[in-house]
Amino acid sequence: MRWLYLICVSVFFITCRYPHTSNVQVDQDATTVFVENQNYLDMTVYLLFGSHRVRLGTVTGLSSRLFVIPEHVLHGAQSVRLLADPVGGRISPVTQEIFLVPGDKVEMVIPNN
C-alpha cells in the first residue's frame, strides 16, 4: 500500500513539474498563422499556393495554435489559401485567397458547424 501511495505522489509531482504549453519564442519577422478551432473535431491545417499543399500542423478541437510558415515556402509576396481538414470529417473548409508578404500575421477561426 505504501508503494502505491509513493508511485501516485511521484506521478503527480512529475506531471505538475513540466508545463503542458509550449513557450516557443517566435521570431518577430516570421510569417505566422494563428488558428482558433471552435469545432469539436481536430483539424489539420494546410497552406495552399499554386499547385502545392504544405502541412502546417494540427489544432485539436476547442483549442488554438500558432503556426510559423517556413521561409522556404514563402518567396516574396504571393497569394495563398488556408485549408482546414477535419480528422474524421468530410468537409474541408478553404479560405479565400490571402495576399501574404513575409512577416505578416494571419488569424483563422474555424467555427463550430
Backbone as a chain_set.jsonl record, in Angstrom:
{"seq": "MRWLYLICVSVFFITCRYPHTSNVQVDQDATTVFVENQNYLDMTVYLLFGSHRVRLGTVTGLSSRLFVIPEHVLHGAQSVRLLADPVGGRISPVTQEIFLVPGDKVEMVIPNN", "coords": {"N": [[0.818, -1.184, 0.0], [1.963, 1.186, 0.745], [3.847, 1.555, -1.294], [2.212, 1.988, -3.508], [1.067, 4.426, -2.83], [3.386, 6.055, -2.827], [4.106, 5.887, -5.537], [1.876, 7.104, -6.778], [2.037, 9.73, -5.713], [4.542, 10.475, -6.713], [4.092, 10.424, -9.505], [2.193, 12.455, -9.651], [3.699, 14.757, -8.891], [5.631, 14.762, -10.903], [4.096, 15.2, -13.23], [3.077, 17.711, -12.662], [5.334, 19.208, -12.683], [6.337, 19.693, -15.275], [5.516, 21.998, -17.799], [2.469, 22.131, -19.692], [2.039, 23.62, -21.896], [3.624, 25.043, -24.734], [6.428, 27.146, -24.687], [7.508, 28.459, -26.902], [9.604, 30.668, -28.538], [8.821, 33.004, -30.992], [10.157, 34.301, -33.922], [10.128, 37.766, -34.608], [10.004, 38.618, -37.244], [8.913, 36.511, -38.555], [6.521, 34.84, -40.611], [3.325, 34.212, -39.602], [0.555, 32.068, -38.694], [-2.284, 32.172, -36.863], [-4.462, 29.936, -35.505], [-7.708, 29.429, -34.47], [-9.626, 26.974, -33.246], [-12.879, 26.345, -33.068], [-14.396, 24.182, -33.303], [-15.449, 20.799, -32.557], [-14.014, 18.761, -33.661], [-10.675, 17.628, -34.392], [-8.389, 19.485, -36.376], [-6.448, 19.443, -39.303], [-4.193, 21.67, -40.588], [-3.478, 23.232, -43.625], [-1.358, 24.956, -45.945], [-2.052, 26.4, -48.96], [-0.72, 27.018, -52.109], [-0.328, 27.959, -55.414], [0.111, 24.943, -57.06], [0.781, 23.565, -54.854], [0.679, 22.001, -51.613], [1.137, 22.496, -48.32], [1.66, 21.106, -45.214], [0.862, 22.569, -42.177], [0.272, 21.88, -39.558], [-1.524, 20.397, -36.745], [-4.545, 21.283, -35.117], [-6.097, 20.756, -32.152], [-9.495, 19.941, -31.167], [-11.56, 22.619, -30.021], [-9.492, 24.415, -29.292], [-6.515, 26.451, -29.696], [-3.786, 27.441, -31.851], [-0.51, 28.473, -32.803], [1.094, 28.787, -35.85], [4.125, 28.741, -37.682], [5.004, 29.868, -40.802], [7.158, 28.259, -42.937], [10.235, 29.71, -44.097], [11.241, 28.922, -46.593], [8.997, 28.333, -48.01], [7.515, 30.609, -48.55], [8.229, 32.801, -50.867], [8.857, 35.936, -51.228], [6.086, 38.17, -51.916], [2.944, 36.596, -52.183], [-0.096, 34.942, -53.298], [-2.105, 32.978, -51.224], [-3.946, 30.213, -49.799], [-5.746, 28.915, -46.99], [-6.366, 25.732, -45.706], [-8.526, 23.757, -43.824], [-8.574, 20.639, -42.686], [-10.723, 18.362, -41.419], [-10.164, 15.871, -38.963], [-11.496, 12.825, -39.346], [-13.742, 13.886, -40.468], [-15.815, 15.15, -43.189], [-16.076, 17.47, -44.81], [-13.889, 19.937, -45.972], [-13.072, 23.02, -45.112], [-12.024, 25.918, -46.947], [-10.144, 28.898, -47.117], [-10.641, 32.168, -48.618], [-8.533, 33.62, -51.171], [-5.511, 34.848, -49.863], [-3.342, 37.529, -49.711], [-0.095, 37.285, -49.033], [2.747, 38.621, -47.427], [6.143, 38.246, -46.54], [6.528, 38.163, -43.039], [3.979, 38.836, -42.301], [1.068, 38.55, -40.172], [-1.436, 36.271, -39.653], [-4.816, 35.459, -38.893], [-7.022, 32.772, -38.298], [-10.239, 31.55, -37.904], [-11.969, 28.698, -37.058], [-15.177, 27.837, -37.264], [-17.751, 26.282, -35.203], [-19.66, 23.951, -36.661]], "CA": [[0.0, 0.0, 0.0], [2.855, 2.326, 0.825], [4.438, 1.721, -2.616], [1.191, 2.579, -4.374], [0.986, 5.833, -2.436], [4.591, 6.727, -3.312], [4.025, 5.977, -7.0], [0.871, 8.124, -7.109], [2.587, 11.045, -5.373], [5.628, 10.746, -7.661], [3.481, 10.748, -10.799], [1.561, 13.768, -9.502], [4.718, 15.8, -8.913], [6.279, 14.777, -12.217], [3.201, 15.841, -14.2], [2.956, 19.131, -12.327], [6.634, 19.836, -12.872], [6.551, 20.102, -16.659], [4.368, 22.73, -18.337], [1.771, 21.471, -20.797], [2.014, 24.528, -23.032], [4.973, 25.316, -25.218], [6.849, 28.537, -24.594], [8.404, 28.637, -28.029], [9.743, 32.052, -28.959], [8.65, 33.154, -32.43], [10.863, 35.444, -34.479], [9.209, 38.858, -34.939], [9.901, 38.736, -38.698], [8.338, 35.281, -39.104], [5.14, 34.862, -41.081], [2.62, 33.283, -38.718], [-0.886, 31.844, -38.822], [-2.897, 31.801, -35.59], [-5.702, 29.218, -35.806], [-8.595, 29.158, -33.338], [-10.548, 25.909, -33.637], [-14.071, 26.326, -32.225], [-15.077, 22.941, -33.631], [-15.107, 19.678, -31.686], [-13.082, 17.88, -34.373], [-9.301, 18.072, -34.615], [-8.211, 19.965, -37.743], [-5.108, 19.54, -39.869], [-4.168, 22.927, -41.335], [-2.565, 23.23, -44.771], [-1.173, 26.18, -46.703], [-2.154, 26.101, -50.389], [-0.239, 28.058, -53.018], [-0.088, 27.324, -56.711], [-0.349, 23.55, -57.017], [1.419, 22.967, -53.679], [-0.06, 21.908, -50.351], [2.121, 22.325, -47.249], [1.024, 20.871, -43.914], [1.382, 23.41, -41.106], [0.153, 21.144, -38.303], [-2.858, 20.019, -36.291], [-5.143, 22.006, -33.996], [-7.107, 19.897, -31.536], [-10.803, 20.558, -31.011], [-11.769, 23.634, -28.987], [-8.218, 24.98, -28.843], [-5.883, 27.321, -30.686], [-2.363, 27.153, -32.046], [0.224, 29.383, -33.669], [1.978, 28.107, -36.797], [5.078, 29.582, -38.404], [5.156, 29.432, -42.19], [8.598, 28.154, -43.222], [10.747, 30.728, -45.018], [11.442, 28.378, -47.94], [7.694, 28.206, -48.67], [7.028, 31.93, -48.945], [9.258, 33.572, -51.564], [8.269, 37.226, -51.562], [4.638, 38.267, -51.762], [2.186, 35.68, -53.028], [-1.45, 34.601, -52.874], [-2.212, 31.648, -50.626], [-5.202, 29.847, -49.148], [-5.603, 28.008, -45.855], [-7.327, 24.632, -45.738], [-8.671, 23.049, -42.544], [-9.059, 19.293, -42.981], [-11.112, 17.736, -40.149], [-9.81, 14.474, -38.75], [-12.742, 12.089, -39.177], [-14.848, 14.636, -41.059], [-15.925, 15.055, -44.651], [-15.963, 18.752, -45.499], [-12.658, 20.662, -45.643], [-13.231, 24.426, -45.484], [-10.868, 26.609, -47.514], [-10.315, 30.345, -47.089], [-10.437, 32.879, -49.871], [-7.113, 33.908, -51.372], [-4.914, 35.841, -48.977], [-2.07, 38.013, -50.25], [0.86, 37.266, -47.925], [4.094, 39.161, -47.56], [6.913, 37.753, -45.396], [6.376, 38.956, -41.825], [2.554, 39.03, -41.994], [0.426, 37.755, -39.122], [-2.776, 35.917, -40.131], [-5.662, 34.731, -37.948], [-8.069, 31.963, -38.918], [-11.168, 30.98, -36.931], [-12.751, 27.584, -37.588], [-16.391, 27.822, -36.439], [-18.386, 25.0, -34.898], [-20.842, 23.752, -37.528]], "C": [[0.87, 1.259, 0.0], [3.491, 2.611, -0.541], [3.458, 2.373, -3.58], [1.056, 4.07, -4.086], [2.191, 6.609, -2.971], [4.581, 6.893, -4.831], [3.043, 7.064, -7.41], [1.394, 9.529, -6.835], [3.699, 11.421, -6.343], [5.084, 11.146, -9.022], [2.85, 12.128, -10.746], [2.593, 14.882, -9.608], [5.445, 15.879, -10.253], [5.394, 15.481, -13.235], [3.019, 17.315, -13.905], [4.244, 19.895, -12.62], [6.81, 20.409, -14.27], [5.325, 20.82, -17.191], [3.77, 21.998, -19.534], [1.653, 22.371, -22.017], [3.444, 24.808, -23.457], [5.255, 26.808, -25.127], [7.853, 28.833, -25.692], [8.417, 30.109, -28.423], [9.665, 32.109, -30.484], [9.371, 34.416, -32.867], [9.851, 36.502, -34.912], [9.004, 38.993, -36.451], [9.247, 37.517, -39.341], [6.9, 35.52, -39.556], [4.386, 33.797, -40.304], [1.136, 33.204, -39.05], [-1.384, 31.386, -37.455], [-4.255, 31.188, -35.91], [-6.456, 28.966, -34.509], [-9.645, 28.158, -33.812], [-11.704, 25.865, -32.646], [-14.9, 25.071, -32.464], [-14.642, 21.85, -32.659], [-14.089, 18.736, -32.329], [-11.683, 18.483, -34.418], [-9.168, 18.456, -36.087], [-6.736, 19.964, -38.121], [-5.115, 20.742, -40.798], [-3.087, 22.854, -42.409], [-2.497, 24.63, -45.363], [-1.169, 25.794, -48.177], [-1.617, 27.283, -51.189], [0.159, 27.393, -54.32], [-0.673, 25.926, -56.694], [0.225, 22.813, -55.806], [0.484, 22.979, -52.472], [0.951, 21.566, -49.261], [1.383, 22.186, -45.921], [1.688, 21.753, -42.869], [1.331, 22.685, -39.767], [-1.294, 20.868, -37.961], [-3.274, 20.877, -35.102], [-6.219, 21.105, -33.423], [-8.402, 20.674, -31.36], [-10.85, 21.511, -29.831], [-10.457, 24.177, -28.414], [-7.671, 25.899, -29.933], [-4.394, 27.009, -30.746], [-1.767, 28.158, -33.016], [1.182, 28.574, -34.536], [2.902, 29.134, -37.442], [5.212, 29.014, -39.806], [6.653, 29.402, -42.498], [9.036, 29.169, -44.278], [10.892, 30.206, -46.44], [10.126, 28.236, -48.708], [7.254, 29.537, -49.258], [8.174, 32.74, -49.543], [8.651, 34.891, -51.998], [6.768, 37.201, -51.336], [3.95, 37.282, -52.698], [0.805, 35.413, -52.439], [-1.476, 33.166, -52.372], [-3.639, 31.442, -50.135], [-4.866, 28.948, -47.974], [-6.717, 26.982, -45.921], [-7.332, 23.965, -44.369], [-9.328, 21.708, -42.837], [-9.42, 18.6, -41.666], [-10.705, 16.269, -40.094], [-11.112, 13.733, -38.466], [-13.951, 12.81, -39.737], [-14.819, 14.547, -42.567], [-15.622, 16.362, -45.365], [-14.71, 19.478, -45.021], [-12.805, 22.117, -46.069], [-11.918, 25.045, -45.951], [-11.146, 28.105, -47.47], [-10.267, 30.907, -48.505], [-8.944, 33.144, -50.006], [-6.672, 35.043, -50.456], [-3.58, 36.235, -49.59], [-1.098, 38.158, -49.088], [2.201, 37.842, -48.337], [4.886, 38.626, -46.37], [6.837, 38.718, -44.21], [4.93, 39.198, -41.434], [2.098, 38.108, -40.874], [-1.019, 37.535, -39.552], [-3.515, 35.181, -39.025], [-6.741, 33.991, -38.715], [-8.918, 31.359, -37.808], [-11.973, 29.897, -37.629], [-13.995, 27.474, -36.718], [-16.902, 26.406, -36.194], [-19.645, 24.887, -35.743], [-21.535, 22.473, -37.188]], "O": [[0.556, 2.255, -0.652], [3.66, 3.772, -0.912], [3.847, 3.221, -4.383], [0.943, 4.877, -5.008], [2.03, 7.703, -3.511], [5.003, 7.928, -5.347], [3.342, 7.863, -8.297], [1.205, 10.426, -7.656], [3.787, 12.578, -6.755], [5.565, 12.104, -9.627], [2.961, 12.894, -11.703], [2.383, 15.851, -10.338], [5.83, 16.967, -10.683], [5.889, 16.282, -14.027], [2.823, 18.101, -14.832], [4.217, 21.114, -12.786], [7.371, 21.493, -14.432], [4.208, 20.32, -17.055], [4.479, 21.332, -20.29], [1.207, 21.919, -23.072], [4.361, 24.809, -22.635], [4.4, 27.63, -25.458], [8.92, 29.392, -25.438], [7.366, 30.718, -28.617], [10.353, 31.362, -31.179], [9.216, 35.474, -32.256], [8.829, 36.173, -35.516], [7.942, 39.435, -36.892], [9.048, 37.497, -40.555], [6.166, 36.303, -38.954], [4.751, 32.622, -40.334], [0.546, 34.132, -39.605], [-0.964, 30.345, -36.949], [-5.105, 31.84, -36.515], [-5.925, 28.371, -33.571], [-10.458, 28.471, -34.682], [-11.539, 25.405, -31.517], [-15.98, 24.916, -31.894], [-13.598, 21.96, -32.017], [-13.386, 18.002, -31.633], [-11.526, 19.703, -34.475], [-9.772, 17.819, -36.949], [-5.885, 20.424, -37.359], [-5.951, 20.827, -41.698], [-1.947, 22.471, -42.147], [-3.46, 25.394, -45.291], [-0.371, 24.956, -48.598], [-2.022, 28.423, -50.962], [0.884, 26.399, -54.334], [-1.84, 25.747, -56.345], [0.165, 21.585, -55.737], [-0.378, 23.847, -52.336], [1.547, 20.489, -49.27], [0.581, 23.044, -45.552], [2.904, 21.71, -42.684], [2.224, 22.844, -38.935], [-2.187, 21.079, -38.781], [-2.478, 21.161, -34.207], [-7.155, 20.728, -34.129], [-8.412, 21.904, -31.399], [-10.263, 21.253, -28.78], [-10.33, 24.373, -27.205], [-8.306, 26.092, -30.97], [-3.821, 26.407, -29.838], [-2.439, 28.633, -33.932], [1.978, 27.782, -34.032], [2.494, 30.263, -37.713], [5.497, 27.829, -39.983], [7.339, 30.412, -42.338], [8.305, 29.45, -45.228], [10.691, 30.955, -47.395], [10.137, 28.039, -49.923], [6.683, 29.58, -50.348], [8.993, 33.298, -48.814], [7.992, 34.955, -53.036], [6.244, 36.322, -50.652], [4.327, 37.151, -53.862], [0.566, 35.626, -51.251], [-0.94, 32.259, -53.009], [-4.431, 32.382, -50.066], [-3.823, 28.294, -47.962], [-7.874, 27.324, -46.165], [-6.277, 23.646, -43.82], [-10.505, 21.652, -43.196], [-8.531, 18.279, -40.877], [-10.882, 15.524, -41.058], [-11.76, 13.989, -37.452], [-15.082, 12.385, -39.502], [-13.918, 13.948, -43.153], [-14.98, 16.361, -46.415], [-14.489, 19.621, -43.819], [-12.678, 22.428, -47.253], [-10.847, 24.741, -45.425], [-12.263, 28.536, -47.754], [-9.903, 30.216, -49.457], [-8.179, 32.919, -49.068], [-7.362, 36.051, -50.299], [-2.778, 35.372, -49.948], [-1.254, 39.048, -48.253], [2.711, 37.589, -49.428], [4.338, 38.559, -45.27], [7.051, 39.921, -44.355], [4.667, 39.712, -40.347], [2.662, 37.035, -40.657], [-1.749, 38.497, -39.79], [-2.925, 34.377, -38.302], [-7.308, 34.521, -39.67], [-8.395, 30.734, -36.885], [-12.587, 30.142, -38.667], [-13.902, 27.065, -35.56], [-16.527, 25.463, -36.89], [-20.592, 25.65, -35.555], [-22.545, 22.135, -37.806]]}, "num_chains": 1, "name": "protein.A"}
